[in-house]
Every structure is written in structure tokens, then in C-alpha cells.
Amino acid sequence: MLADFGEYPWMVAIIKKSDTPSTQWSDKDYLNGGTLIHTSVVLTSSYGLEKIKPNEIKCRAGEWHKTAEDEDYVHQERNVRRIVIHKDYFKDSFYNAISMVFLEQPFDLNDAPHVGVACVGPTLPEPGTKCFGTGWGMSAVSGKSDILKKDDSTRYVLYGMSAFRIHEEGAPCAYVKVPAFYDWIGERMGEEGFNSSTYTYVP
């Protein structure tokens, strides 16, 4: 299922920098999707970031179709100042697969309805709550999607992030339980001089 333009304004693409300037990006450049929880902070999975230096990647917000150049609003890109990977991240099992990406400059939310900040759930929702996933992942087992995808639609609070997925028909996806790291997120924000007000969920 494909998302409408601007439907999920907190969705960020973490992309490898290329020697060839372009508004487009390819599958080989795409590292992870992320969630904007502060204008200067992206929350993401640790997968793919283990050996990446901050100056090798950039974050793009307001993107919808990764190869289109005629969207209603222009996407924004920011360089990365610091990558913080959970100190107990274990790649082989994807334990603690959560990271925070701190930007050199904040994203501009003024006159940018397609760029916004998401809340972070401090606890898991009630069983049976309908949740959704977003990202530029597989549109089918045979290929990847150029357009931002959605799995379903409901309230906009972050409870999980994809840690990894086996790209086979019917194969499961493993998720990071974000509320389990709520205090860790707050601690890292405090170390950088930010507070939690931008992502605090108020029902």
C-alpha cells in the first residue's frame, strides 16, 4: 500500500552521500528509514550503521517518491553531526538495535507541511491496537518501492522500528520495541542538550 504525499511527515531516509549531486537516490545509497523525534534528531535502527561515519551519510525529510522531482514541496537534507548506537547492540541477534542520529542543522518545519515530528510511546499500546509501518521497503518480494509505503493507518505514535526483514514471501519482520528504550532516548537527548517535549505523547 502506498502512502499519499506528506501523509507521514516524520519519516526520514538515511542515505549514503554520493560524489554525484542528485535529488534522486538509489537502492544502494539507502541505509535505513528513521523517525524525526526532534528537528535535530532522528531515531532509527542500528542495522547498517555499525561502520558508518557521520560525514558519510545525510538525512532526507519530506521525501515521498525517491526518483521524482515534481513533488508539491521540496524535500530537505541535513548532514549528520553524531551517530549514537546503543552500547549493548548485538548485531548477530539484533538485541538493542536502536540508534540516534544527531544533525548538524535542524530541519525547518515552517511552511513545510510535509516535514514534522512524531511522538514516542512510553509504553506499548493495548493488545489489538492497529498499528502501521512506513518506509521505502519492498513493494513485493521481487523489488523495492520508489514511493513511501504504508502498511496501514492509525494514530501517529512510534512504538516499533524494523530491525531487519527477510525478503521472502511470508517471512517475518523483526521490530525494535521502542518503549523499552524510552529512558535511554531521554538520556541521550539530555546529553546533547535537548529535552523530551518534542516527542512526548499526550493522549
N, C-alpha and C positions, 0 to 999 in steps of 0.2 A: 504494500500500500504506500503510495507516495504522498508526501506532505505538501500542503499549499505554501506558497512563498510567505515567509515571515511567521509561519504558524508556530514554530519553536525557536524563538529569538535568542535563547541562551545556548543553543547548540554551536559548538566551536570545532573547527577542523584543525588538527595539529599536523603541520606539513613540513617536510624537509625543504630547506632552501635550495633553490636551483640557480645555476650560473646564468641561465637564460630567463630574463624577466618575462613574466607572463601572468595574465589574470586567471589563466586556467591551471589546473594541476592534474597530474596523472595518478593512477593507482600506485605506482612505485614511490611517489612522493608522500602519499598519505600514511601517517603513522597511527593516529588514534582520533577518535572523537572525544570531545570534552564538554564540560558544563561550566558556563560562566557563573560563578557564585559571588563575584565582586568585579567591578570594572577592570581590575588589575590581576584577577586570579582565576585560573581555570583548574577545575577538578577533573582528573582523568585516571584511567587505568595505568598501571606501571608497565604493561606489556609493550615492548618496543622502545622504551626509553632508557633501558639499563646502560647503554653505552653512548647515549646521545649527549652532546654538549649544548648548552643554551644557545650558542651562536649558530648552531646548525639547523635550528627549526624556527618556525614562526606560527602564530595562531591567527586563524581567519574566522571572523564572526560575520553574521549576516549573509552567509553563503546559502544557496539553495541548489542551483544546478552548477556543478563544478566546471562545465565547459561552456556555459552560456555567458554572454557579455551584454545582454539587453534586459537585465532584471530591473524591477521597479526602483530599487535602491541599491547603491553600490556597496559591496562588502568592505569590511575594514580588516586590516592586517596589523599585527603588532609583533615586535621582536621579543624574545624571551630573555629575562634577566637571570632567572634561577629556576632550577628543577629540583623539587624535593620528593624523593622516593621514600616510602615508608622503610625505616631501618630494618624491619623484620620481613621485608618482602622476600619470598622464596619462589624463585622462578619456576622450578620444576613442578610445584603443586599449585602455584598462583595464590598462596596464602598472603594476606596483607597486600594485595595487588592494587594499591591506591597511591596516587601521586598528586602533587600540586605544582602547577606551572605559574610562576610569577612573571608578570610582563614588565617591559621597560617603560611603557606608557599605557595609561588606561584606555579602554575602548570608550568611544563617545556615544552616549545614549541620547543626546539632543538631536531632534529631527531624524531619529533613526528608529522607527517602529519595528524594524526587523532585527534589532540588537537589544538584548535585555538580560536580566539576571534571574536565575532560578533560586527557589528556596531549597534547603536541605532538610530532609526529615530527620528529627532526632530519635525517633523510634519507628519501627516497621508499622505499616498500616494494618488494619484488621484483616484477618483471613477472608478471602473472597473479594477484596478490593480490586477493581480493574485497573491495571497499570499498562504502560506502553513503553516502547523503546524507539529511539531515534538514532539515525546515523546514515552514513554513506556505505552501508554494508552490502551484502549480497542481495540482489533483486531476485535471484534464482540461484540454484546451485551452479549454474553454468557461467554466471558473470556478475560483475559488480554494478552498483547503481550510480549513475551520474547525478541523480536528483536525490535530495534529502528524503530519507524514507521514514515512515512511521509504522509501528505495528498496531497501534490502537490509539484511542484518545480518552483522556480523563483529566483530573486536576494536576496542576503543574508543580509537583514537589519531587525532588530527587530522592529515591530510595535505593537504587541499584545502578551499577555500571557493568557493562560487559567486560569480563576479564579475558575471555577467549571464546572462540567458537570453532567447531569442526565443520568445515564447509561440505557437508554431505547431507543428502535428503533425510530429514527426520532426526538429524543429530542434535544433541542439546547444546545450549549455550551456558557457560558458567558466569555467574554475576558476583560482583563485589557487593557485600551488604553494607551500604554506606552508613546507616545509623550506628553501626558498631564502631565507626571511626569518627563519630561526631566530635568527641572531645579532642581527638588528635588533630582534626581540621582546625578547631578553635585555637589550639596551642600553636600550630604553625602560623595561623593568621596573626596571632599576638606577637610572635617573634618578628614578623615583618611590619608591625605597627598598624595592622588592620583590626577592626572589630567584626563581630559576627552579625551585626544588624542588617547587612545587605542580604543575607541568606536565611535569616531566622524565619521559621514557619509559624504563622499565626493563623489558626483555623478560622 
